[in-house]
Amino acid sequence: MGSLAAREGERSRGDFEVREKKSVRRKER
């Protein structure tokens, strides 16, 4: 039952990580 919720959490988590990496890249530039 928590499979879907876990999937959604992982998805949002990945998005957050990607956003952080993008912001870091922007700052580096």
The first five atom37 places (N, CA, C, CB, O) and aatype in JSON, in Angstrom:
{
  "aatype": [12, 7, 15, 10, 0, 0, 1, 6, 7, 6, 1, 15, 1, 7, 3, 13, 6, 19, 1, 6, 11, 11, 15, 19, 1, 1, 11, 6, 1],
  "atom_mask": [
    [1, 1, 1, 1, 1],
    [1, 1, 1, 0, 1],
    [1, 1, 1, 1, 1],
    [1, 1, 1, 1, 1],
    [1, 1, 1, 1, 1],
    [1, 1, 1, 1, 1],
    [1, 1, 1, 1, 1],
    [1, 1, 1, 1, 1],
    [1, 1, 1, 0, 1],
    [1, 1, 1, 1, 1],
    [1, 1, 1, 1, 1],
    [1, 1, 1, 1, 1],
    [1, 1, 1, 1, 1],
    [1, 1, 1, 0, 1],
    [1, 1, 1, 1, 1],
    [1, 1, 1, 1, 1],
    [1, 1, 1, 1, 1],
    [1, 1, 1, 1, 1],
    [1, 1, 1, 1, 1],
    [1, 1, 1, 1, 1],
    [1, 1, 1, 1, 1],
    [1, 1, 1, 1, 1],
    [1, 1, 1, 1, 1],
    [1, 1, 1, 1, 1],
    [1, 1, 1, 1, 1],
    [1, 1, 1, 1, 1],
    [1, 1, 1, 1, 1],
    [1, 1, 1, 1, 1],
    [1, 1, 1, 1, 1]
  ],
  "atom_positions": [
    [[0.84, -1.21, 0.0], [0.0, 0.0, 0.0], [0.88, 1.25, 0.0], [-0.95, 0.01, 1.23], [0.52, 2.27, -0.6]],
    [[2.01, 1.16, 0.67], [2.91, 2.34, 0.73], [3.83, 2.4, -0.49], [0.0, 0.0, 0.0], [4.72, 3.24, -0.56]],
    [[3.6, 1.5, -1.43], [4.48, 1.48, -2.62], [4.33, 2.78, -3.4], [4.15, 0.25, -3.54], [5.32, 3.41, -3.77]],
    [[3.09, 3.17, -3.65], [2.85, 4.39, -4.44], [3.43, 5.6, -3.7], [1.32, 4.6, -4.7], [4.14, 6.42, -4.29]],
    [[3.13, 5.71, -2.42], [3.64, 6.85, -1.64], [5.16, 6.87, -1.7], [3.15, 6.77, -0.16], [5.77, 7.93, -1.88]],
    [[5.78, 5.71, -1.54], [7.25, 5.65, -1.56], [7.74, 6.12, -2.93], [7.77, 4.2, -1.25], [8.73, 6.84, -3.04]],
    [[7.05, 5.7, -3.96], [7.46, 6.08, -5.32], [7.38, 7.61, -5.46], [6.56, 5.38, -6.4], [8.31, 8.24, -5.97]],
    [[6.28, 8.18, -5.02], [6.11, 9.64, -5.12], [7.22, 10.34, -4.34], [4.71, 10.08, -4.59], [7.8, 11.32, -4.82]],
    [[7.51, 9.85, -3.14], [8.56, 10.46, -2.33], [9.89, 10.41, -3.07], [0.0, 0.0, 0.0], [10.63, 11.39, -3.11]],
    [[10.18, 9.27, -3.64], [11.47, 9.14, -4.37], [11.5, 10.12, -5.53], [11.67, 7.67, -4.89], [12.54, 10.73, -5.82]],
    [[10.37, 10.26, -6.18], [10.32, 11.16, -7.35], [10.59, 12.6, -6.91], [8.93, 11.05, -8.07], [11.46, 13.28, -7.46]],
    [[9.85, 13.06, -5.92], [10.05, 14.44, -5.45], [11.47, 14.6, -4.94], [9.01, 14.82, -4.33], [12.1, 15.64, -5.13]],
    [[11.98, 13.58, -4.29], [13.35, 13.65, -3.75], [14.34, 13.83, -4.91], [13.7, 12.35, -2.91], [15.24, 14.67, -4.84]],
    [[14.17, 13.06, -5.95], [15.06, 13.18, -7.11], [14.95, 14.57, -7.72], [0.0, 0.0, 0.0], [15.96, 15.18, -8.07]],
    [[13.73, 15.07, -7.84], [13.56, 16.42, -8.4], [14.32, 17.43, -7.56], [12.06, 16.8, -8.47], [14.99, 18.32, -8.08]],
    [[14.19, 17.29, -6.23], [14.88, 18.23, -5.34], [16.39, 18.16, -5.56], [14.53, 17.94, -3.85], [17.07, 19.18, -5.64]],
    [[16.89, 16.93, -5.64], [18.36, 16.76, -5.84], [18.77, 17.4, -7.16], [18.75, 15.25, -5.83], [19.79, 18.09, -7.22]],
    [[18.0, 17.19, -8.19], [18.33, 17.76, -9.5], [18.33, 19.28, -9.4], [17.32, 17.29, -10.6], [19.2, 19.95, -9.95]],
    [[17.34, 19.81, -8.7], [17.25, 21.28, -8.56], [18.49, 21.79, -7.83], [15.94, 21.69, -7.78], [19.09, 22.78, -8.23]],
    [[18.87, 21.1, -6.78], [20.05, 21.53, -6.01], [21.27, 21.52, -6.92], [20.29, 20.59, -4.76], [22.05, 22.47, -6.93]],
    [[21.44, 20.46, -7.68], [22.61, 20.36, -8.57], [22.58, 21.51, -9.58], [22.64, 18.99, -9.32], [23.61, 22.12, -9.86]],
    [[21.41, 21.79, -10.12], [21.29, 22.87, -11.12], [21.67, 24.2, -10.48], [19.85, 22.93, -11.7], [22.42, 24.99, -11.06]],
    [[21.15, 24.44, -9.29], [21.45, 25.72, -8.62], [22.96, 25.8, -8.36], [20.64, 25.87, -7.27], [23.57, 26.86, -8.53]],
    [[23.55, 24.7, -7.95], [25.0, 24.7, -7.66], [25.76, 25.01, -8.95], [25.46, 23.32, -7.07], [26.71, 25.78, -8.94]],
    [[25.33, 24.4, -10.03], [26.01, 24.63, -11.32], [25.9, 26.11, -11.67], [25.39, 23.73, -12.45], [26.87, 26.72, -12.12]],
    [[24.73, 26.67, -11.48], [24.52, 28.08, -11.81], [25.47, 28.94, -10.96], [23.03, 28.5, -11.57], [26.1, 29.87, -11.47]],
    [[25.55, 28.63, -9.7], [26.42, 29.42, -8.81], [27.87, 29.29, -9.27], [26.28, 28.95, -7.31], [28.62, 30.27, -9.28]],
    [[28.26, 28.08, -9.65], [29.66, 27.88, -10.09], [29.94, 28.77, -11.3], [29.93, 26.37, -10.46], [31.02, 29.36, -11.41]],
    [[28.96, 28.86, -12.2], [29.16, 29.66, -13.41], [29.05, 31.08, -12.99], [28.13, 29.32, -14.55], [29.18, 31.99, -13.81]]
  ]
}
